[in-house]
Amino acid sequence: MAGPFRVKRFLFVCSQNRLRSPTAEQVFAGRRGIEVASAGTNHDAEEPLSAEWVRWADVIVVMEKAHRAKLQSRFARHLGGRRVVCLDIPDDYASMDPRLVDLLEARMARHLP
């Protein structure tokens, strides 16, 4: 770690990387002190979750428990003590749906620097 302060990297994960995780990435992009990215657990996701993404992240934020289970079964050896946070947000929202944005902000508040 260079210097006293390092940007914290958050990776948002859903199934297809089409609605929830890209919305989260958009909502939290530009916040001071963090970098954000998003990926999906499905093989046909817009941006498939990979070992590289897991290693890049300091905190991995999944939308559902099923995403955490897939993450842990596929990438256990790359997790290396990274924090995994489950927001319990079902796949019920369109991209940038104001209700989804409100949920993301409320559930992420205590996890952000």
MOKACOR-V268276 format. One record per backbone hydrogen bond with DSSP energy under -0.5 kcal/mol. CO is the residue of the C=O (numbers start at 1). NH is the residue of the N-H. E is the energy in kcal/mol with one decimal. If there is no record, write none. Layout:
co,nh,e
CO,NH,E
CO,NH,E
This chain:
co,nh,e
1,3,-0.6
8,10,-0.5
8,35,-2.3
9,58,-2.5
9,59,-2.4
10,12,-0.6
10,37,-1.7
11,61,-3.4
12,39,-2.3
13,63,-1.7
14,41,-2.3
15,42,-2.6
16,46,-2.6
19,23,-1.5
20,24,-2.5
21,25,-2.6
22,26,-2.3
23,27,-2.9
24,28,-2.4
25,29,-1.2
28,31,-1.6
31,34,-1.3
33,8,-2.6
35,10,-3.0
37,12,-2.8
39,14,-1.6
40,49,-3.0
42,45,-1.7
45,48,-0.5
47,40,-2.4
50,54,-2.2
51,55,-2.7
52,56,-1.9
53,57,-1.7
58,83,-1.3
59,11,-2.6
59,61,-0.6
60,62,-0.6
60,85,-2.8
61,13,-3.1
62,87,-2.6
63,89,-3.0
64,67,-0.7
64,68,-1.5
65,69,-2.4
66,70,-2.2
67,71,-2.7
68,72,-2.9
69,73,-2.4
70,74,-2.6
71,75,-2.6
72,76,-0.7
75,78,-1.9
75,79,-1.0
76,79,-0.9
76,80,-0.7
79,82,-2.6
83,60,-2.9
83,85,-0.5
85,62,-3.0
85,87,-0.5
88,90,-0.6
90,92,-2.1
94,97,-1.9
97,100,-0.6
97,101,-2.5
98,102,-2.4
99,103,-2.2
100,104,-2.9
101,105,-2.5
102,106,-2.5
103,107,-2.9
104,108,-2.0
105,109,-1.1
108,111,-2.0
108,112,-1.1
109,112,-0.6
